[in-house]
Amino acid sequence: MGAADILPYEAVHVWNVSNGQRLQTYVVPAPRGSGEICLNGAAARLGQPGDIVIVATFCWLEEEAAHRHHPTIVLVDGGNRISSTG
């Protein structure tokens, strides 16, 4: 969350690469450094442990601000440890 500048309870989209499911939810912090990504409640039916997912936040910007905006991208390895940021 810190590397991606995602706030607790911020809305996110989760795109499950492994099975094609998509959902919108919010972030509940896990212990720092745990690498945990967990789907709770009804969302838990949309993924399995080991699935590859993309977690995305976005915002709506006026055109001028959009030209100045640079997204934060955080890539992780198989253990959900940061491998690169950009």
N, C-alpha and C positions, 0 to 999 in steps of 0.2 A: 504494500500500500504506500509506504513511504517513497520508494523509488519511482512509483508511477504517480505520485501526488494525488492519491485517492483518499478521500476523507471518510471517516466512519459514517455509515448510513447513507453515503452518496449512492445515487441511482447508477446502475451499470447494466449493460447488456452482456449476456454470456452466450457465446456461440460455440456449440459442441462440435468440434471438427470430426470426432470419432463417429457420431451418429446423426449429425445434421440438425439436431434440436437447437432451438433458439429461445431465449427467455429474457425478460427484463426483471431485475430484482434490485436489491440494495446490499451494500457491503456491511457485514458484521465482523469486526476485527478478531483475528485469531492471535494467539501469542506471537509476539515479534520474533522473527527468525524461524518460525515453525514451517514455513512453506506450505501451510495448509490452505487448500481451496475446498470448501464444503458446500454442497447444495442441501438446504434445509427445507422441511415442509414438502409441499407439493412439487417443488422444483427438484427434489431428490429423485423423483421418478424419471427425470430427463437426462440422467447421467449415471455412470458407473465409476467406481474407483479405477484410476488408470486412464480414463478418457483424456484426450487432449482438448483443451478449451482455450478460447480467446475471451478475455475480459476487457470490455471497451467502455470508456466514458466518452461523451461528446457534448458539445455545446452549440448553440445557435449564435452566430456572429453576423454583425453588419459586414458588408463587403470589404470596407477599408480595414477593419480589424481582422477579418479572415486572411487577408494578404500578409499580415504580420504574425499570424498565429503559427506556432510550431508545436506539433503534438509530441508528447513523451511516449516513447516506445520502450518497453522493458521485455527482453527475451529471457526465458528461463530454460534450464536444462531438465532432464528427466526427474530430478529430485526437487523441482520448483526452486532452485537456487539461481540467482541472477547470473546470466552469462554475458549479457551486454545491455547497454542502455543507449538511447539516442533520441 
